[in-house]
Amino acid sequence: MLRKMMKSKRGISPLIATVLLIAFAVALGAVVMSWGKTYVAMDDTERVACNKAEVKIHEIQGPELSFSRAGNYVSFMIDNTGSIDITGIRIWVIGDKDTFTTNIEEEIKQGYPLRKKIDYNFGVYGNIKEVNIIPKISIEKEEIVCTKQAFKSSSLKEE
């Protein structure tokens, strides 16, 4: 009886198999396209938002960007000149021996300044060649570093 039942069973027809394969391919394609659209849309959103972020060195009697070998620090005052609030900044100091990077997680509202001193070891990193101040913004609770909006300066005064 069992053998008779096993022999009488057949597989699915080639037509149904083809329809199932096509349905699977279409479903998989829809998932991939949906994921790709979200990825590209977020990339555009980040680029547009980063274009609104801008920082500049504050100027009173010249640029407020200096360093102290005795105190082992770099001091600066920056202004948020963009049209979006900045959630933090990344400081990248390029020395003649090595580079130093640090993050400052402090919000800077539009039109407001920020004055900071950061520790810098001249023995490890060497004399300062360039300082890059890179704004960071937040979109939908995701932090984005806007490297193309970096303020770069190679003219620092010694205190």
N, C-alpha and C positions, 0 to 999 in steps of 0.2 A: 504494500500500500504506500509506504513512504517513498519507495523507489519510483513508483508510478507517478507520485505527486512531484518528485524532483525532476523527472524527465519531462513532465508536461509544463513545467515553469519555463518561461521564456524571458529574455532580457527586454529592455525597452527598445522601441523601434528606432531606427536611425533618424527619422524625422523628429521625433520627440527629443532625442539626444542633441540634435543640432539646435533646436529651439532653446533647450536648457543652456547650452554652451553660449549662445548669443545673448541670452538674458543675463547670464553671469558676467560676460564681458562688458555689457552695457552698464550693469550695476557697478562693477569695478571701475570703469571709466568715469562714471559720475562721481564716485568717491574721490578719485584722484584729481579730477577737475575742480571739485569743491575745495579740496585741500590746497591746491595750487592757487586758486583765486584768493583765498584767505591770506596766503603767504605773500602774494604780490600786492594785495591791498594794504597789508600792514607795512610793507616796505615803502609804498608811496606815502602812507600816513606819517611814517617816521621821517621821511625826507622833507615833507612839507612842514612838519612841526619843527624839525631841526633848522630849517631856513628862518624860522622866527626867533631862534635863540642866538644871542650875540652878546659878547662881553668885550669891554675895552678897559685899558688901564686908565685909572682916574688921573687927571692932571691938575695939580695945584700950581706949583712952580716947576713944571716939567713932570715927566711921568713918575708916578708913585710905584716904582719897582726898584728895589735895592737889595743889597746883601751885606752881611757882616761876617768877616772871617773870624773875628774874636768871639762873636756870639754863635757862630755856626748856624746861621739862619738866612732865609730869604724872606723879605717882607714885600707885600704888595697891597694895593687897593684897587679893586676892579668895580666897574659899573655894569649893571645889567641894562644894556641899551637895546635889547630886543623887545619883541612884543609878546613874550611868553615868560612865565615865571620859571626860574632855573632852580632845580632841586638840589644841585650840588655842582662841584667842579672837580676836575682831575688836573693836577699840576704835574707837568713833565719837565724836569730840569735836565738838560743835556750838558754834561761836564766833559772835560777833555780826557777823563779816564773811563767814565761809565755814565749811565743814565739813572736818574732817580725819579720815581713816580709815587705820588700820594694822592689820596682822595679827601676832599673836604665835603662832608655831608651836611650842608647848611643851605637852607632855602634863601634865594635872593629874589625878591619881588621885582617886577618891572620898574625901571627907573631908580632903583636903590643901589647903594654901593656895599661892598664888603671889604673889610680890612683884615688881613691875616698875616701871621708869621709862621713859616714852616721850618722845621729843623732840616739842616743840610750839612752833611759831613764832607768838608773840602778835602780831607785826607783820603777818603774812599772814592769820591766822585770827581775830584779835581776842580779846576777853575771852570766857572760857568760860561758856556758858549751861547746857550739859548734857553729861554723859558717859554713853554707852551701852556696856556690856560685854556682848558677844554670844558665847555659847558655840558651839563647833564640835565636832561628833562625827564618827566614822567608822563607816559601815555597809558591810560587804562591800567595803572598800578605797575607798569613795566618801565624800568629805568633804561634810558637810551643815552649813550655817550655820543655827542655830536662832534666828531673829530674834524669834519670839514669846516666847522665854525670856530676852530681854535684861534686864539689870539697868540701870535708869536712875537717875541721880542728878544733881541740880542744886545740891547743897550740897557745895562743895569748900572746904577750908581752905588758906590761903596759908602757905607755909613761910618 
